[in-house]
Amino acid sequence: MHRTTTIPVQRTKESRLPGLDINNLPFGTTPTDHLFIARYADGEWTEARIEPFHQLTMSPFALCFHYGQTVFEGMKAFRLEDGNVSIFRLQKHHERFNRSLQRLNMPDVPYELFREGMRQLVALDHRWVPSGKDSALYIRPFVIASEERIKVKTSDEYLFLIVGTPVGHYYARPLRVKVETEFIRAADGGTGYAKCGGNYGGALLPTQRAVEAGYDQVLWTDAQTREFIEESGTMNVLFLIDGILITPALSSTILDGVTRDSILQLARARGIKVQERKISIRELEAALQSDTRVEAFGAGTAAVVAPIESITIGDQAYDCYVGEDAAMFSFKTALQAIRTGKAEDAWGWNEVVVVE
Ligand SMILES: *Cc1c(COP(=O)(O)O)cnc(C)c1O
């Protein structure tokens, strides 16, 4: 089923939009009026359709409830200056979606199905795309194993859904993080590079502990030595030390973030020196102890750029630079300008959906 251009649509009888202030909703609470759903059975994706947002009815035997065969993406659509809507870097998200699916031994989702399903859902629900500063329509494509079977096996049946929700900014203030050396997020050869449900379940307890100790999230370290920085919570982490933008190189434990990649491209275009390499706690601590300006920030679709104001290594808390002229804020501003059509889309990142 690659002829997805004619996805059947069942429209809602009554939009939930009137009366909602979509520029001021708590993150991830309010679905748009419709969802996209397709079913995988007998080796192919079928029954693609758009329907009013609804509950799923599934067997308690469905494999996704037991063995973690679930994969998702997190994307955003923005209101362009001209009133149309742009989905940010759809193709790169789709490539990662399939890499995640492959790692979990799940079937690829064809590009046309992903693209058309999303474009048509966004076109139908375009009034849900907010226009406020830092606001966007968050889009969540996901695939779950739906075969009814209590046995560890690769599912033969799946559901692919796309849902959306209007969102504003993610973190209200700069983050305080601690370097985590007890728990790990991902190990070499594991699933860390995939956006699969289990990675996040395992991160909740360490994060809760950090929050109880007064931090916002953890800076993960590597599984072998606990000496090298990996990611910040569920974001990639970048440092600007002495004018050089440094971030851990991609590996089986580092998620290939679209925000990370976009910021690196922007920085390179500006002539900023970029290093994708290992960064040790010791190197970071030495920089924080020196007179050099250190900027640290998380990068991800939800928060875009999340400034880190403090990093605790062992018992010692160090301040990072979060002044208004910090480069990280200029990356965020530049990204927002491209995504809202205020600046030239030099790399072809915007997937434009023309709305009536
Ligand atoms: C999604 C995610 C990121 C950020 O990726 P983006 O494509 O920028 O949203 C980074 N790390 C982890 C673990 C993630 O799940």
The ligand as a Gaussian input file, in Angstrom:
#p B3LYP/6-31G(d) Opt

LIG

0 1
 C       14.714000      12.601000      21.166000
 C       15.993000      12.570000      21.919000
 C       17.001000      13.521000      21.727000
 C       16.826000      14.737000      20.874000
 O       16.532000      14.469000      19.551000
 P       15.777000      15.564000      18.684000
 O       15.673000      14.940000      17.352000
 O       16.615000      16.778000      18.668000
 O       14.470000      15.806000      19.339000
 C       18.200000      13.346000      22.387000
 N       18.403000      12.312000      23.227000
 C       17.458000      11.409000      23.457000
 C       17.736000      10.291000      24.380000
 C       16.210000      11.513000      22.814000
 O       15.260000      10.624000      23.055000

